[in-house]
């Protein structure tokens, strides 16, 4: 699934976006009303599905995934706000994130 612009004849939405906005199309799926994108961490072969949250400044990764990918742990804690409560999380460092052709 992707986003399509209507009313422009002879030009694909991807071409139009890349020419006007220097944009890159990003494939996504809708799941339970959320936008899910496939992201590759630190060039690890297996991509992960992330829920896109445009209002957050941090990327949240499950602790098991951070161990599996060997992400360096920073002992500082951050507060994570959830709809039902607050929680804390440990910071990890990610060398690179790849989203489609973007890094």
C-alpha positions as CSV (number, residue, x, y, z in Angstrom):
1,X,0.0,0.0,0.0
2,X,1.2,3.5,-0.7
3,X,-0.2,7.1,-0.9
4,X,-1.6,8.2,-4.2
5,X,-2.2,11.7,-5.4
6,X,-5.3,12.1,-7.6
7,X,-6.0,14.5,-10.5
8,X,-2.5,14.6,-12.1
9,X,-2.7,12.9,-15.5
10,X,0.4,11.3,-17.1
11,X,2.5,11.6,-13.9
12,X,2.8,9.0,-11.2
13,X,2.4,10.1,-7.6
14,X,5.9,8.9,-6.8
15,X,7.4,10.9,-9.7
16,X,5.4,14.0,-8.8
17,X,6.5,13.8,-5.1
18,X,10.2,13.3,-6.0
19,X,10.2,16.2,-8.5
20,X,8.3,18.7,-6.4
21,X,9.3,17.9,-2.8
22,X,12.5,15.9,-3.3
23,X,10.5,13.1,-1.6
24,X,11.0,9.4,-1.5
25,X,8.1,7.0,-1.4
26,X,7.9,4.9,1.7
27,X,6.0,1.6,1.7
28,X,3.7,1.1,4.7
29,X,0.8,-1.0,5.9
30,X,-2.2,-0.1,7.9
31,X,-2.8,-2.2,11.0
32,X,-5.6,-1.5,13.5
33,X,-5.7,2.2,12.4
34,X,-1.9,2.7,12.8
35,X,0.8,3.1,10.1
36,X,3.4,0.3,10.2
37,X,6.7,0.7,8.4
38,X,9.5,-1.8,7.8
39,X,12.9,-0.6,9.3
40,X,16.3,-2.1,9.1
41,X,18.6,-1.4,12.2
42,X,22.4,-1.3,11.8
43,X,22.3,-3.1,8.5
44,X,21.0,-6.2,10.3
45,X,19.5,-8.5,7.6
46,X,16.0,-8.9,9.1
47,X,13.9,-5.8,9.0
48,X,11.5,-5.0,11.8
49,X,8.0,-3.6,11.7
50,X,7.6,-0.3,13.6
51,X,4.5,1.6,14.4
52,X,5.0,5.1,13.0
53,X,4.4,7.7,15.7
54,X,4.8,11.3,14.3
55,X,4.6,12.8,17.8
56,X,7.5,11.0,19.4
57,X,11.2,12.0,19.3
58,X,12.5,8.6,20.2
59,X,12.3,5.1,18.6
60,X,11.2,2.4,20.9
61,X,12.6,-1.1,20.5
62,X,11.7,-4.2,22.5
63,X,14.4,-5.2,25.0
64,X,14.7,-8.7,23.5
65,X,15.2,-7.1,20.0
66,X,17.9,-4.8,21.4
67,X,19.8,-7.9,22.8
68,X,19.3,-9.9,19.6
69,X,20.7,-7.0,17.5
70,X,23.6,-6.4,20.0
71,X,22.6,-2.7,20.5
72,X,25.0,-1.0,23.0
73,X,23.1,-0.2,26.2
74,X,23.2,3.2,27.9
75,X,22.3,2.8,31.5
76,X,20.3,6.1,31.5
77,X,16.5,5.6,31.9
78,X,13.8,7.6,30.0
79,X,10.1,7.9,30.7
80,X,7.8,6.4,28.2
81,X,4.2,7.7,28.2
82,X,1.6,5.1,27.3
83,X,-2.2,5.7,27.1
84,X,-2.7,3.8,30.3
85,X,0.4,4.7,32.3
86,X,4.0,5.8,32.4
87,X,6.8,3.4,32.2
88,X,10.6,3.6,32.0
89,X,12.9,2.3,29.4
90,X,16.7,1.9,29.0
91,X,18.4,3.8,26.2
92,X,20.3,1.9,23.5
93,X,22.4,3.3,20.7
94,X,21.6,2.6,17.1
95,X,24.3,3.2,14.5
96,X,21.8,3.4,11.6
97,X,18.1,3.1,10.7
98,X,17.2,2.3,7.1
99,X,13.6,3.0,5.9
100,X,13.3,2.1,2.2
101,X,16.1,4.0,0.5
102,X,16.5,6.5,3.4
103,X,19.1,6.1,6.1
